[in-house]
Amino acid sequence: MKRMFILLLACMLATHYLLAQGTVTITGKVQKGQEDNIFIASLPSLLFPEEQRSFTKVSKGQFRLEVPVSKPMTMELVYGNESVPLYLEPGFEMQVTFVAGKMLKSLKYSGEGANENNYLALHTYRFDEEEDYQTLPDNVKLSEKEFLQFLDYRKEDQLAIFEKKIKAKPVSEHFRQLILAEIEYSYANDRLTFFDMRELMRLPVQLQPSPEYFDFLDYLDMEQPATLEAISFPTFLRNYIRYIGQQARLELSDIHYYKKAYYEVSYTLQGQARVMAQAHLIRQSLQQGNVLHLPAMLQDFSQNKGIAHVHTALQRQYESHPGLGIGSTAPDFSLKDINGELVSLSDFRGKVVYLSFWRTDCGLCMVEQPHAQELARKLQHHDVVLINIGVDENEQAWRSVVKSRGLRGVQLYLKGQGHELAKRYGLKDVPAYFLIDDNGTILSTKPRRPIDREVEKEILQHVMSSRASRK
């Protein structure tokens, strides 16, 4: 009997130990706080950008969070409109205090996991608050050599402080590798985007990178587990994907951009970084309504090992897409023009169509009408036609405006935004514009508007692309 009791006790202790290893407990105190809830949120990744949250109540400034954690990870502790990064390992039991409104500056941890999180708070605070660490406009205005000196100084300073801190208060090896990766990729991201930042600032003097400026990319190890978990890595990877596209001279206006970018990153990157980049481009293609090559991209993505759950999520998003997008066939129609003649979209095969939906009581629509008329005049000698569909409930109101303003070109009438055709085009509001190629395929669901000075250039680029594709 005694032996059975000892065995039972041992099993209970083992079960408790296993459960503890898969759970993190955080108890805390908030000073001067007004919020009723506090929560831990997952950091969005390029594989799963959707945020997951674990809430708990704050009662008299006190709270307790228990979070299942199966492996080391970085999350966010969120209170009101403040948040801080939080490093967790299975079995951590921490206490935390902070002052509301000064969360990052006042954070103090104790207990198991305190050394890691006190350092992480310091690391984050320096980036958020100390100008010597930030890529501020004054730093972006520097020459290439001076900017690299700034980055090198920051990196060396970070490494020196980190080594000094962990010598006094040791941290886990996984956390050490994570911070080293964080320092490496915050450096890499700022170096990668330096010239883009200068361009965005429209500086009077534009620099050209030296021949060896981007060589550092060849020496980055993106396969280390800590690298993939670094807070700055997703931002770096998004910018690196864009850089790869720039190097391949890909244009966002190209209907085949996402397919080309997908295969460029597939060739350039390896391992998990490649999978993350591929998933990001598939999601971007969906968000931009470019569905032309998604079946092929999803099929290729499914060949990656160990990501069936990611592929399933992406496939589900694709299948729930409304269907009308870049690469889709534009819904045909036959509508009466101002003279009562039936006009169909298919009548204009062989021409690029700039299709607009508008309404006479829409202020912005009326502002853009003169610009649409001028755009039609500029494009009249090209293989382009502007089709304008009025969606007034009152046909007479539409007729009156078309005639009194002398609106030229293809002017058609559709009774109301609730019409079936409006639904097929996913029309939610007006003005709305679509660009359709000479074969009736949608080139863009959100082309530049008539009032945009670049609209003519964008349309003509599509005209030239269509001609090139026929050769």
C-alpha positions as CSV (number, residue, x, y, z in Angstrom):
1,M,0.0,0.0,0.0
2,K,2.8,2.4,0.9
3,R,4.6,1.5,-2.3
4,M,1.4,2.3,-4.3
5,F,1.0,5.6,-2.6
6,I,4.7,6.5,-3.4
7,L,4.1,5.6,-7.1
8,L,0.9,7.6,-7.2
9,L,2.7,10.6,-5.6
10,A,5.5,10.3,-8.1
11,C,3.1,10.3,-11.0
12,M,1.3,13.3,-9.7
13,L,4.6,15.2,-9.3
14,A,5.7,14.2,-12.8
15,T,2.4,15.4,-14.2
16,H,2.6,18.7,-12.4
17,Y,6.2,19.1,-13.7
18,L,5.2,18.4,-17.3
19,L,2.3,20.9,-17.0
20,A,4.5,23.5,-15.5
21,Q,7.0,23.1,-18.3
22,G,4.2,23.9,-20.8
23,T,2.9,26.9,-19.0
24,V,4.1,30.4,-18.2
25,T,2.6,32.2,-15.2
26,I,2.8,36.0,-14.9
27,T,1.4,37.9,-11.9
28,G,1.6,41.6,-11.9
29,K,0.7,45.0,-10.5
30,V,-0.3,48.1,-12.5
31,Q,0.1,51.5,-10.8
32,K,-2.3,54.3,-11.8
33,G,-4.1,52.1,-14.3
34,Q,-7.7,52.6,-15.6
35,E,-8.0,49.6,-17.9
36,D,-10.0,46.5,-16.9
37,N,-8.1,44.0,-19.0
38,I,-4.5,43.1,-19.9
39,F,-3.5,40.6,-22.5
40,I,-0.6,38.7,-24.2
41,A,-0.6,38.8,-28.0
42,S,1.4,36.7,-30.4
43,L,3.7,38.6,-32.7
44,P,2.3,38.4,-36.3
45,S,4.6,36.4,-38.5
46,L,4.8,36.1,-42.3
47,L,3.4,32.6,-41.9
48,F,0.6,33.5,-39.6
49,P,0.0,37.3,-39.5
50,E,-3.3,36.9,-37.5
51,E,-2.7,37.9,-33.9
52,Q,-3.7,35.5,-31.1
53,R,-4.6,36.9,-27.7
54,S,-4.9,35.7,-24.1
55,F,-6.9,38.0,-21.9
56,T,-7.2,38.4,-18.1
57,K,-9.0,40.9,-15.8
58,V,-7.2,43.6,-13.8
59,S,-8.7,43.9,-10.4
60,K,-7.5,46.7,-8.1
61,G,-4.3,46.9,-10.1
62,Q,-3.6,43.2,-9.8
63,F,-3.6,40.5,-12.5
64,R,-2.6,36.9,-13.2
65,L,-1.9,35.4,-16.6
66,E,-1.3,31.7,-17.4
67,V,-0.3,31.1,-20.9
68,P,0.4,27.7,-22.6
69,V,4.0,27.8,-24.0
70,S,5.5,24.7,-25.6
71,K,8.8,26.4,-26.7
72,P,10.7,29.6,-26.3
73,M,8.9,32.5,-28.0
74,T,8.5,36.3,-28.0
75,M,5.1,37.9,-27.6
76,E,3.7,41.2,-26.5
77,L,2.2,42.3,-23.2
78,V,-0.5,44.8,-24.0
79,Y,-2.3,47.2,-21.6
80,G,-4.5,49.9,-23.0
81,N,-2.6,51.6,-25.9
82,E,0.8,50.5,-24.5
83,S,2.7,47.3,-25.4
84,V,6.1,45.8,-24.7
85,P,7.8,42.7,-26.1
86,L,7.8,39.7,-23.7
87,Y,10.1,36.7,-23.9
88,L,8.7,33.4,-22.6
89,E,10.1,29.9,-22.0
90,P,8.1,26.9,-20.7
91,G,8.0,27.0,-16.9
92,F,8.7,30.7,-16.5
93,E,7.1,32.2,-13.4
94,M,7.4,36.0,-13.3
95,Q,6.2,39.0,-11.4
96,V,5.9,42.3,-13.1
97,T,5.1,45.8,-12.0
98,F,4.7,49.0,-14.1
99,V,3.2,52.4,-14.1
100,A,0.3,53.0,-16.6
101,G,1.3,55.6,-19.2
102,K,5.0,54.8,-18.6
103,M,4.9,51.1,-19.2
104,L,8.1,50.5,-21.0
105,K,10.2,53.0,-18.9
106,S,8.9,51.6,-15.6
107,L,8.8,47.9,-16.2
108,K,10.4,45.7,-13.5
109,Y,10.4,41.9,-13.6
110,S,11.3,39.4,-10.8
111,G,11.2,35.6,-10.6
112,E,12.2,33.1,-13.3
113,G,12.6,34.8,-16.6
114,A,13.3,38.2,-15.1
115,N,16.8,38.5,-16.4
116,E,15.7,38.0,-20.0
117,N,12.7,40.3,-19.8
118,N,14.5,43.1,-17.9
119,Y,17.2,43.2,-20.6
120,L,14.5,43.0,-23.4
121,A,12.8,46.0,-21.9
122,L,16.1,47.9,-21.8
123,H,16.9,46.9,-25.4
124,T,13.5,48.1,-26.6
125,Y,13.6,51.3,-24.6
126,R,16.9,52.3,-26.1
127,F,15.5,51.9,-29.6
128,D,12.3,53.7,-28.8
129,E,13.8,56.6,-26.8
130,E,17.4,57.2,-27.5
131,E,18.2,59.2,-30.7
132,D,21.7,57.6,-31.0
133,Y,20.0,54.3,-31.8
134,Q,17.3,55.5,-34.3
135,T,17.4,56.0,-38.1
136,L,16.1,59.6,-37.7
137,P,16.0,62.0,-40.7
138,D,19.3,63.5,-39.7
139,N,20.9,60.0,-40.0
140,V,19.3,59.3,-43.3
141,K,20.7,62.5,-44.7
142,L,24.2,61.2,-44.0
143,S,26.5,60.0,-46.8
144,E,26.8,56.2,-47.3
145,K,30.1,56.1,-45.4
146,E,28.8,58.1,-42.4
147,F,25.5,56.1,-42.3
148,L,27.5,52.9,-42.1
149,Q,29.6,54.3,-39.3
150,F,26.4,55.1,-37.4
151,L,25.1,51.6,-37.8
152,D,28.5,50.0,-36.9
153,Y,28.7,52.2,-33.7
154,R,25.1,51.2,-32.7
155,K,25.8,47.5,-33.3
156,E,29.0,47.5,-31.4
157,D,27.4,49.4,-28.5
158,Q,24.5,47.0,-28.4
159,L,26.8,44.0,-28.3
160,A,29.0,45.5,-25.6
161,I,26.0,46.4,-23.3
162,F,24.4,43.0,-23.8
163,E,27.6,41.1,-22.9
164,K,28.1,43.3,-19.8
165,K,24.5,42.8,-18.7
166,I,24.3,39.0,-19.1
167,K,27.7,38.6,-17.4
168,A,26.1,40.1,-14.3
169,K,22.7,38.5,-14.7
170,P,22.9,35.3,-16.9
171,V,20.2,34.5,-19.4
172,S,19.3,31.3,-21.3
173,E,21.3,30.4,-24.3
174,H,18.2,30.6,-26.5
175,F,17.6,34.1,-25.4
176,R,21.2,35.0,-26.0
177,Q,21.0,33.8,-29.6
178,L,17.7,35.6,-30.0
179,I,19.2,39.0,-29.0
180,L,22.2,38.5,-31.2
181,A,19.9,37.8,-34.1
182,E,17.8,40.9,-33.2
183,I,20.9,43.1,-33.2
184,E,22.0,41.6,-36.5
185,Y,18.7,42.0,-38.3
186,S,17.9,45.5,-37.0
187,Y,21.3,46.4,-38.5
188,A,20.6,44.5,-41.7
189,N,17.1,46.1,-42.2
190,D,18.4,49.7,-41.7
191,R,21.3,49.1,-44.1
192,L,19.0,47.5,-46.7
193,T,16.5,50.3,-46.7
194,F,18.9,53.3,-46.4
195,F,18.6,54.3,-50.1
196,D,14.8,53.8,-50.1
197,M,14.4,56.0,-47.1
198,R,16.5,58.7,-48.8
199,E,14.2,58.5,-51.8
200,L,11.1,58.7,-49.7
201,M,12.4,61.8,-48.0
202,R,12.9,63.4,-51.5
203,L,16.4,64.6,-50.6
204,P,17.8,67.1,-53.1
205,V,20.9,64.9,-53.6
206,Q,20.2,61.3,-54.4
207,L,23.1,58.8,-53.8
208,Q,24.0,55.7,-55.6
209,P,25.1,52.7,-53.5
210,S,28.7,51.7,-53.8
211,P,29.3,48.4,-55.7
212,E,29.9,46.5,-52.4
213,Y,27.2,48.1,-50.4
214,F,24.7,45.2,-50.5
215,D,27.4,42.5,-50.2
216,F,26.4,42.0,-46.5
217,L,23.3,40.2,-47.6
218,D,25.4,37.3,-48.9
219,Y,26.7,36.6,-45.4
220,L,23.4,36.6,-43.5
221,D,22.5,33.2,-42.0
222,M,18.7,33.1,-42.2
223,E,18.4,29.4,-41.2
224,Q,19.2,29.8,-37.5
225,P,16.1,29.2,-35.4
226,A,16.8,32.4,-33.4
227,T,17.0,34.4,-36.6
228,L,13.4,33.3,-37.6
229,E,12.1,34.3,-34.2
230,A,13.9,37.8,-34.0
231,I,11.4,40.6,-33.7
232,S,13.0,42.5,-36.5
233,F,13.3,39.6,-38.9
234,P,9.8,39.8,-40.5
235,T,10.3,43.5,-41.3
236,F,13.7,42.7,-42.8
237,L,12.4,39.8,-44.9
238,R,9.5,41.9,-46.3
239,N,12.1,44.6,-47.4
240,Y,14.4,41.9,-48.7
241,I,11.6,40.4,-50.8
242,R,11.1,43.9,-52.3
243,Y,14.8,44.3,-52.9
244,I,14.9,40.9,-54.7
245,G,12.1,42.2,-57.0
246,Q,13.9,45.5,-57.6
247,Q,17.1,43.6,-58.5
248,A,15.1,41.5,-61.0
249,R,13.6,44.8,-62.4
250,L,10.0,43.7,-61.5
251,E,7.3,46.3,-61.7
252,L,4.3,46.3,-59.3
253,S,2.1,47.5,-62.2
254,D,2.8,44.2,-64.0
255,I,-0.1,41.8,-63.8
256,H,2.4,39.0,-63.4
257,Y,4.4,40.7,-60.6
258,Y,3.5,38.4,-57.8
259,K,4.2,35.2,-59.8
260,K,7.6,36.6,-60.9
261,A,8.4,37.8,-57.4
262,Y,7.4,34.4,-56.0
263,Y,9.8,32.5,-58.2
264,E,12.6,35.0,-57.7
265,V,12.4,34.5,-53.9
266,S,12.1,30.8,-54.4
267,Y,15.4,30.8,-56.3
268,T,17.2,33.3,-54.0
269,L,16.1,32.1,-50.5
270,Q,16.4,28.7,-48.8
271,G,14.6,26.8,-46.0
272,Q,12.1,28.5,-43.7
273,A,13.0,32.0,-44.9
274,R,11.9,30.9,-48.4
275,V,8.6,29.5,-47.1
276,M,7.9,32.7,-45.1
277,A,8.6,34.8,-48.2
278,Q,6.4,32.6,-50.4
279,A,3.5,32.7,-48.0
280,H,3.9,36.5,-47.7
281,L,3.7,37.0,-51.5
282,I,0.6,34.7,-51.8
283,R,-1.1,36.8,-49.1
284,Q,-0.1,40.0,-50.8
285,S,-1.4,38.8,-54.1
286,L,-4.8,38.0,-52.4
287,Q,-4.9,41.4,-50.7
288,Q,-4.2,43.2,-54.0
289,G,-6.9,41.1,-55.7
290,N,-4.4,39.6,-58.1
291,V,-5.7,36.0,-58.4
292,L,-4.3,35.3,-61.9
293,H,-1.5,33.0,-60.8
294,L,-2.6,32.0,-57.3
295,P,-3.6,28.4,-58.2
296,A,-0.1,27.7,-59.5
297,M,1.6,29.5,-56.6
298,L,-0.5,27.6,-54.1
299,Q,0.3,24.3,-55.8
300,D,4.0,25.0,-55.7
301,F,3.8,26.2,-52.1
302,S,2.1,22.8,-51.1
303,Q,5.4,21.0,-52.1
304,N,7.1,22.5,-49.0
305,K,7.4,20.0,-46.2
306,G,5.9,20.5,-42.8
307,I,3.7,23.4,-43.7
308,A,0.4,21.7,-44.5
309,H,-1.4,23.8,-41.9
310,V,-0.1,27.0,-43.5
311,H,-1.1,25.8,-47.0
312,T,-4.6,24.9,-45.7
313,A,-5.0,28.4,-44.3
314,L,-3.8,30.1,-47.5
315,Q,-6.0,27.8,-49.7
316,R,-9.0,28.7,-47.5
317,Q,-8.4,32.4,-48.0
318,Y,-8.1,31.9,-51.7
319,E,-11.3,30.0,-51.9
320,S,-13.2,32.6,-49.9
321,H,-12.0,35.4,-52.2
322,P,-15.0,37.0,-53.9
323,G,-13.6,36.0,-57.3
324,L,-13.2,39.3,-59.0
325,G,-9.6,40.3,-59.0
326,I,-6.6,40.9,-61.2
327,G,-6.5,38.1,-63.7
328,S,-10.2,37.4,-63.5
329,T,-12.4,37.8,-66.5
330,A,-14.3,41.1,-66.3
331,P,-18.1,40.5,-66.1
332,D,-19.6,41.4,-69.5
333,F,-22.6,43.6,-69.8
334,S,-25.0,45.2,-72.3
335,L,-26.3,48.6,-71.2
336,K,-28.0,51.5,-73.0
337,D,-26.1,54.6,-73.8
338,I,-27.4,58.2,-73.8
339,N,-29.0,57.6,-77.2
340,G,-30.7,54.3,-76.2
341,E,-28.2,52.1,-78.1
342,L,-27.1,48.9,-76.5
343,V,-23.3,48.8,-75.8
344,S,-21.4,45.8,-74.5
345,L,-18.0,45.4,-72.9
346,S,-17.2,42.7,-75.4
347,D,-17.6,45.3,-78.2
348,F,-14.2,46.7,-77.2
349,R,-12.1,43.6,-77.4
350,G,-8.7,44.6,-78.7
351,K,-8.7,47.8,-76.6
352,V,-7.7,48.5,-73.0
353,V,-10.8,49.6,-71.1
354,Y,-10.7,52.1,-68.3
355,L,-14.1,51.4,-66.7
356,S,-15.7,53.8,-64.1
357,F,-18.9,53.7,-62.0
358,W,-20.2,57.1,-60.9
359,R,-23.3,58.8,-59.6
360,T,-24.6,62.4,-60.1
361,D,-25.1,63.1,-56.4
362,C,-21.5,62.0,-55.6
363,G,-19.4,65.1,-55.0
364,L,-16.1,63.4,-55.8
365,C,-17.5,61.8,-58.9
366,M,-18.5,65.2,-60.3
367,V,-15.1,66.7,-59.4
368,E,-13.4,63.9,-61.4
369,Q,-15.6,64.0,-64.4
370,P,-13.7,66.9,-66.2
371,H,-10.4,65.0,-65.5
372,A,-12.0,61.9,-67.0
373,Q,-13.0,63.8,-70.1
374,E,-9.4,65.2,-70.5
375,L,-8.0,61.7,-70.0
376,A,-10.2,60.4,-72.8
377,R,-9.0,63.2,-75.1
378,K,-5.3,62.3,-74.3
379,L,-5.8,58.6,-75.0
380,Q,-8.0,58.9,-78.1
381,H,-5.2,57.9,-80.5
382,H,-4.3,54.8,-78.5
383,D,-6.0,51.4,-78.1
384,V,-7.8,52.7,-75.1
385,V,-11.5,53.4,-74.4
386,L,-13.1,55.0,-71.3
387,I,-16.5,53.5,-70.4
388,N,-18.5,55.5,-67.8
389,I,-21.4,53.8,-66.1
390,G,-23.8,56.0,-64.2
391,V,-25.6,54.2,-61.3
392,D,-28.2,56.7,-60.3
393,E,-31.6,55.4,-59.2
394,N,-33.2,58.2,-61.2
395,E,-32.3,57.8,-64.9
396,Q,-33.5,61.3,-65.7
397,A,-31.0,62.8,-63.3
398,W,-28.2,60.9,-65.0
399,R,-29.4,62.0,-68.5
400,S,-29.6,65.6,-67.4
401,V,-26.0,65.7,-66.1
402,V,-24.6,63.9,-69.2
403,K,-26.3,66.3,-71.6
404,S,-25.9,69.6,-69.7
405,R,-22.2,69.0,-69.1
406,G,-21.7,67.6,-72.6
407,L,-20.0,64.5,-71.3
408,R,-18.4,62.7,-74.3
409,G,-17.3,59.2,-74.8
410,V,-19.1,56.0,-73.8
411,Q,-21.7,57.0,-71.3
412,L,-23.9,54.1,-70.1
413,Y,-26.7,53.8,-67.5
414,L,-27.2,51.1,-64.8
415,K,-30.2,51.5,-62.4
416,G,-28.7,51.8,-58.9
417,Q,-25.8,50.3,-57.1
418,G,-27.9,47.4,-56.0
419,H,-28.1,46.1,-59.6
420,E,-26.8,42.6,-60.1
421,L,-24.0,43.9,-62.4
422,A,-22.8,46.2,-59.6
423,K,-22.7,43.2,-57.2
424,R,-20.6,41.2,-59.8
425,Y,-18.1,44.0,-59.8
426,G,-18.1,44.1,-56.0
427,L,-19.2,47.7,-56.1
428,K,-19.4,49.2,-52.6
429,D,-19.2,52.8,-53.3
430,V,-18.5,55.3,-56.1
431,P,-16.4,56.5,-57.8
432,A,-14.9,53.1,-58.6
433,Y,-12.5,52.3,-61.4
434,F,-11.3,49.1,-63.2
435,L,-8.6,48.6,-65.8
436,I,-9.4,45.8,-68.3
437,D,-7.0,44.4,-70.9
438,D,-7.7,43.9,-74.6
439,N,-8.9,40.3,-73.9
440,G,-11.3,41.2,-71.2
441,T,-9.1,40.3,-68.3
442,I,-8.9,42.6,-65.2
443,L,-5.6,44.3,-65.0
444,S,-6.4,46.3,-61.8
445,T,-9.3,46.7,-59.5
446,K,-7.9,50.0,-58.1
447,P,-6.1,51.8,-60.9
448,R,-5.1,55.5,-60.5
449,R,-8.0,57.9,-60.6
450,P,-8.6,60.4,-63.5
451,I,-7.4,63.2,-61.2
452,D,-4.0,61.5,-60.6
453,R,-1.3,62.9,-62.8
454,E,0.2,59.5,-63.3
455,V,-3.0,57.8,-64.6
456,E,-2.2,58.3,-68.3
457,K,1.3,56.8,-67.8
458,E,-0.1,53.8,-65.9
459,I,-2.7,53.0,-68.6
460,L,-0.2,53.4,-71.5
461,Q,2.2,51.0,-69.7
462,H,-0.6,48.4,-69.7
463,V,-1.2,49.1,-73.4
464,M,2.5,48.5,-74.2
465,S,2.5,45.3,-72.0
466,S,-0.5,44.0,-73.9
467,R,1.2,44.6,-77.2
468,A,4.4,42.9,-76.0
469,S,2.6,39.9,-74.8
470,R,1.0,39.4,-78.2
471,K,4.3,39.3,-80.0
